[in-house]
Amino acid sequence: MSTQTYTQIKPAQPFSPANRLQQSFVAVAEKKTLIWLALRTPRWINSDHLTILGFASQCLAGVCYALARWNRYMLLLGIVFLALNWLGDSLDGTLARVRNCQRPRYGFYVDHIVDTFAALFLMGGLALSGCIHPAIALGMLIAFLMLSIEAYLATYTLGQFQLSYWKFGPTEIRLLLALGNLCLLRWPTANLMGMHLRLLDIGGVIGIVGMALMLIVSAIQHTRTLYREEKIS
């Protein structure tokens, strides 16, 4: 006679959304713009639609990078998809808050798991573009994911969600990528200390170093804060 073990499903515990820390260069202007857009968004469009738009657009931006290997003007189309990615990824949460129909746990989870897959598509497209060494594109992806893990751990343990580091957030990164696309059309390579290097190789290494420093500094600060708050006397 077989014995079956049943696990009792407990009701979800009360959930308190973390404080959002957004102190990027364009944060103030961006917030005003997003609220303006949310108030004018048709009722038939909801946050899920915008999340899908942001995800699909970032994936298609990656496709544009991959196709730029054969047609460099795909970089211009990539800028269009980066703009649509900003619209979908940034407006979905604002729309929910303006309409007072937030789903904090669902929204937080879906938004960031989608960002993870979209980052893979974007960096994968860069790696295939011929504009950057694949190892540097992989390094950027790893640095981004590690920084994301640090932010999610801080959200859980400290109750604060870091949306920007050193005045740089997702919007600034998109702007830099768009500027890089434009520069690639005119200057695909650059001279650095007598070396002829691809422009995105230089930018990618700078990005990896910057994200690594952000990760290390944040990890030290948050570890110190948690140690002090839970110090054993």
PyMOL commands that set and color helices and strands:
alter all, ss='L'
color gray80, all
select helices_A, chain A and resi 27-39+47-67+74-98+104-129+134-158+170-186+199-229
alter helices_A, ss='H'
color red, helices_A
select strands_A, chain A and resi 19-21+160-162+189-192+195-198
alter strands_A, ss='S'
color yellow, strands_A
deselect
rebuild
show_as cartoon
